[in-house]
Every structure is written in C-alpha cells, then in structure tokens.
Amino acid sequence: MSAGLPRFDVNLSILFTELPLLERPRAAAEAGFTEVELWWPFDGPTPADAELDALERALADAGVSLVGLNFDAGDMPGGDRGLLSRPADSDRFRANIDVAVGFAARVGCRALNALYGNRVDGLDPAVQAELALENLASAARAAHREGAVVLVEAVNAVENPRYQLDSAKAAVEVVDAVNAATGLGNTRFLLDLYHLATMGEDLPAVIAAYADRVGHVQIADSPGRGQPGTGGLDFDDLFGRLAAAGYDGRIGLEYKPVGGPSADSFGWLPRENRSGRGNA
C-alpha cells in the first residue's frame, strides 16, 4: 500500500466485535484510528437517553470521531436489511429519523446510511419504491437541517437475495430520485466496493460513472469479505482511481478480520494512514 492513501475509518459494528460496544472506540484509538462508523447499535429505533449518552461518552473518552451512522435497519442478524421500503416497518423507520439525526448531530457525525430494505412478497415493487422515496426524502430533510447527508447503498444479492438495490445503477437512480424530490442534493451514493465486486460489477467503470454522486466508500476484499490482501481486489488501483475521479472523502473499513483478532488485521495499512486528519 502506498503512502498517499486516503482517510480511513473503522466500522465498529464488524470490527472489534470481540469487545462490548462501549469498549470498541478505545480499541480503535489504540490501533491508531481517529474516526469510526457504526451500524445502528441499539435495539429498536428509540433507545433510552442513557444508552445514547453512554455511547457519546465512550467516543469522547477514546478521542475518536463518529463519521458514519446507519439509521435503524431492523433485525440485521435475523435478515432485515432496512425498513424504509416496507409498509409494516415504515413507522419504525420514521420514529428513528429524528433520533438518529439528533444523535449524529450531537457527536458531529455528518453521514447517515439508510439501508433500503428487502422485497415484500406479494407487494407491487412500485409501492415499495414510492414508500422508500417518501421516507428517504423525510430522512434527507431531517439530515439537511443538521448539515448532514443521507447515503443509499447497493448490497450484493449473493448474500442478501431479497435486498432490492443490488447494483450501482439501481442505488444511484434512487439517489437521483430523492434529490429531485427534495431539491436539497444531500442524498449520496455509498460506494461499497465489496458488495459491487461480489455482484461482478466493473469497479473502475463504476468509479468513472458515479464518482460525482459518491458520499462515502466502504471496502472489504473479495471474495471472503476479509481485510485487503485476503482476496483479489487491487486496492492501490481502486484508491488511485477514486482520487483521480475527485473523491477525497473517507474510506470505511467494513471487513471481517481474517487470521486473528481485529487489532491484528491492519498490517496492510501503515499506522500513519489511520488518522482522519480532522473532520473535513
């Protein structure tokens, strides 16, 4: 890996999971990271104030910044992959919007990822698309009030066969539709290189086509979802293409550590490249 790497943050919902949630920010700091991201870390859309306060303190005590947060996506271990396009779950998503945006604002986080959700058997996909647009627009308006962006992600259908956005094109079409509906321009594409590689997409072509819509990047090697070097992706090339296309944001490490605990999975990344160098 080259010295001119971009800014990296570590996803504490998939790395350092051998530790309790509130101990993970400190572990990330000890590994040299100054920025972290999280899937929705609470049970339910509206956690108690004490839970929110405890996470805020853990981040502050560790000296790390939260730079990405998912909205409540439901029971992820049980197969849920978002709530906002599912009529039965829509109220839960809406209840979470102000909580998630409010917590993000408290800790200075400016990016919130909204997983789109699985297909509902027997329901017209157009109905789900209409509901998703309505809910994403609500989320984007709430985020805009705090100077934040909403991210929309493509997720691979190999591991998540019911997820509705399984290509870069599909996700970007949703991004464009939300921005057209709100006029705010604060809905962006979350470019997850692992998910797109698993779907067989041409990653250089995706970067060239959609770099202007990218609000965040996440990585894991493919196949296997391990750290870079455990699969076949050429990350030096991909990082270079992102930089050449004008992307200067963060890259989230969202991989499953291979060969040992999380702290041992960062050998590919020099310690001096683990700092966010501020909150730009």
C-alpha positions in Angstrom: 0.0 0.0 0.0 1.3 3.4 -0.9 1.9 6.4 1.3 -0.6 8.5 -0.4 -3.6 6.7 0.9 -6.9 8.4 1.6 -8.5 8.9 5.1 -9.7 5.6 6.6 -12.2 5.0 9.4 -13.0 1.7 11.1 -16.5 0.2 11.3 -17.1 -0.8 14.9 -20.1 -3.0 14.0 -18.0 -5.5 12.2 -14.5 -4.9 13.6 -13.6 -5.2 17.3 -16.8 -7.2 17.9 -14.9 -9.4 20.2 -15.3 -6.5 22.6 -18.5 -4.9 24.1 -19.7 -1.9 22.1 -18.6 0.7 24.5 -15.0 -0.7 24.6 -14.6 -0.6 20.8 -13.9 3.1 20.4 -10.9 2.8 22.8 -9.7 -0.3 20.9 -9.9 1.6 17.6 -7.9 4.5 19.1 -5.3 2.1 20.4 -5.0 0.8 16.9 -4.3 4.3 15.6 -7.6 5.3 14.2 -9.2 8.7 14.9 -12.5 8.1 13.1 -15.1 5.3 13.3 -18.5 4.4 11.9 -21.4 2.3 13.1 -24.4 0.4 12.0 -27.4 1.3 14.2 -26.0 -0.1 17.5 -29.2 -0.1 19.6 -32.2 -2.4 20.0 -35.1 -0.6 18.5 -35.4 2.8 16.9 -35.7 5.0 20.0 -33.1 3.9 22.6 -33.1 5.4 26.1 -31.2 8.6 26.7 -28.8 6.7 29.0 -27.8 4.4 26.0 -27.2 7.4 23.8 -25.2 9.2 26.5 -23.1 6.2 27.2 -22.1 5.8 23.5 -21.3 9.5 23.3 -19.1 9.3 26.4 -17.3 6.2 25.0 -16.5 8.1 21.8 -15.3 11.2 23.6 -13.3 9.3 26.2 -11.5 7.4 23.4 -10.8 10.6 21.4 -12.4 9.2 18.2 -15.0 10.9 16.0 -18.1 9.2 14.7 -18.1 9.9 10.9 -20.9 7.5 9.8 -24.0 6.1 11.3 -26.7 3.8 9.9 -30.4 4.5 10.5 -32.2 1.6 12.3 -32.2 -1.2 9.8 -34.2 -3.7 11.8 -33.0 -7.1 12.9 -29.8 -7.4 10.9 -28.8 -10.9 12.3 -32.3 -12.1 11.5 -32.1 -11.0 7.9 -33.5 -7.5 7.9 -31.7 -5.1 5.6 -33.5 -1.8 6.2 -37.1 -0.7 7.0 -37.9 2.3 4.8 -39.4 0.5 1.8 -41.5 -2.0 3.8 -45.0 -0.9 4.8 -45.1 -2.9 8.0 -41.8 -1.3 9.2 -42.2 2.2 7.9 -43.4 3.7 11.2 -40.3 2.2 12.9 -38.0 3.9 10.4 -39.9 7.2 10.8 -39.6 7.0 14.5 -35.9 6.6 14.2 -35.2 9.5 11.8 -35.0 12.3 14.4 -33.3 10.1 17.0 -30.5 9.0 14.6 -30.1 12.5 13.1 -30.2 14.1 16.5 -27.5 11.7 17.9 -25.3 12.2 14.8 -25.6 16.0 15.3 -24.6 15.7 19.0 -21.4 13.9 18.1 -20.5 15.8 14.9 -21.4 13.0 12.5 -22.4 14.2 9.1 -23.3 11.0 7.2 -26.2 8.7 7.8 -26.7 5.4 5.8 -30.3 4.4 5.0 -30.5 0.7 4.1 -33.3 0.3 1.5 -34.8 -3.0 2.7 -35.9 -6.4 1.4 -38.6 -7.2 -1.1 -42.1 -7.9 0.4 -43.7 -11.0 -1.2 -47.0 -10.2 -3.0 -46.5 -6.4 -2.9 -46.0 -4.4 -6.1 -42.4 -3.2 -6.2 -43.7 0.2 -7.3 -45.5 0.5 -4.0 -42.2 -0.2 -2.1 -40.4 2.3 -4.3 -42.9 5.0 -3.7 -42.8 4.4 0.1 -39.0 4.4 0.0 -38.9 7.7 -1.8 -41.2 9.3 0.7 -39.2 8.0 3.7 -35.8 8.8 2.2 -37.0 12.3 1.4 -38.1 12.7 5.1 -34.7 11.5 6.2 -32.9 13.8 3.8 -34.8 16.8 5.0 -34.0 16.0 8.7 -30.4 15.5 7.9 -30.2 18.7 5.9 -31.2 20.6 9.0 -28.1 19.4 10.7 -25.8 19.8 7.7 -25.6 16.0 7.1 -26.0 13.7 4.1 -28.1 10.6 3.6 -26.4 7.6 2.0 -28.0 5.0 -0.2 -26.1 1.7 -0.6 -26.1 -1.2 -3.1 -25.8 -4.6 -1.3 -25.0 -7.8 -3.0 -27.7 -10.3 -3.8 -25.5 -13.3 -3.3 -25.6 -13.0 0.5 -28.7 -10.8 0.6 -31.0 -12.2 -2.1 -34.1 -10.2 -1.1 -32.4 -6.8 -0.9 -33.8 -4.5 -3.7 -30.8 -2.4 -4.7 -28.1 -4.8 -5.8 -26.3 -2.7 -8.4 -24.6 0.7 -8.5 -27.1 1.8 -11.2 -30.1 0.9 -9.0 -28.7 2.8 -6.0 -27.8 5.9 -7.9 -31.2 6.0 -9.5 -32.7 6.2 -6.0 -30.2 8.8 -5.0 -31.1 10.9 -8.0 -34.9 10.5 -7.4 -34.6 11.6 -3.8 -32.5 14.7 -4.7 -35.1 15.5 -7.4 -37.9 15.2 -4.8 -36.3 17.3 -2.1 -34.2 19.7 -4.2 -31.5 19.5 -1.4 -28.8 17.5 -3.1 -27.8 15.9 0.2 -28.6 12.3 -0.7 -25.4 10.5 -1.9 -24.3 7.1 -3.1 -22.5 4.8 -0.6 -20.0 3.0 -2.9 -19.2 -0.3 -1.2 -16.6 -2.0 -3.3 -17.0 -5.4 -1.7 -20.7 -5.6 -2.5 -20.3 -4.5 -6.0 -17.4 -6.8 -6.6 -19.4 -9.7 -5.3 -22.0 -8.8 -7.9 -19.4 -8.9 -10.6 -19.5 -5.2 -11.4 -16.7 -3.4 -13.2 -15.4 -1.3 -10.3 -13.2 1.1 -12.4 -16.3 1.7 -14.7 -18.5 2.3 -11.6 -16.0 4.8 -10.2 -15.7 6.6 -13.5 -19.5 6.8 -13.9 -20.7 7.7 -10.5 -17.8 9.4 -8.6 -19.7 12.7 -8.6 -22.5 11.1 -6.6 -20.4 9.2 -4.1 -20.7 10.4 -0.5 -18.8 7.6 1.2 -16.8 4.5 0.3 -16.6 1.2 2.2 -14.2 -1.7 1.5 -13.5 -5.3 2.1 -11.6 -7.8 -0.1 -13.5 -10.1 -2.4 -14.1 -12.9 -2.2 -14.4 -13.5 1.5 -15.0 -10.0 2.9 -11.7 -10.1 4.7 -9.1 -7.3 5.0 -7.2 -6.1 1.9 -4.8 -8.8 0.8 -7.0 -11.7 1.6 -8.9 -11.6 -1.7 -8.3 -10.5 -5.3 -9.1 -6.8 -5.4 -6.4 -4.3 -6.4 -6.9 -1.6 -3.8 -4.0 0.5 -4.8 -5.5 0.8 -8.3 -9.0 1.4 -6.9 -7.8 4.1 -4.5 -5.9 5.8 -7.3 -9.0 5.8 -9.5 -11.1 7.3 -6.7 -8.6 10.0 -6.2 -8.3 10.7 -9.9 -12.0 11.0 -10.1 -12.1 13.6 -7.4 -13.1 11.6 -4.4 -11.4 12.9 -1.3 -13.7 11.6 1.4 -13.2 8.8 3.9 -13.0 5.1 3.2 -14.6 2.9 5.8 -13.1 -0.5 6.7 -16.1 -2.8 6.8 -14.4 -6.2 6.7 -14.4 -9.3 8.8 -10.8 -9.8 10.1 -9.2 -12.9 8.8 -6.5 -14.8 10.7 -6.9 -13.4 14.2 -8.5 -10.6 16.3 -9.4 -7.3 14.8 -6.3 -5.5 16.0 -4.1 -7.9 14.0 -5.9 -7.2 10.7 -4.4 -3.8 10.0 -0.9 -4.8 8.8 -1.8 -3.8 5.3 -2.4 -0.2 6.4 0.6 1.8 7.8 -0.3 3.4 11.2 0.3 6.9 9.9 -2.5 6.3 7.4 -5.1 5.5 10.1 -5.7 9.1 11.2 -8.6 11.1 9.8 -6.6 14.3 10.0 -9.5 16.3 11.1 -13.2 16.4 10.3 -13.1 17.8 6.7 
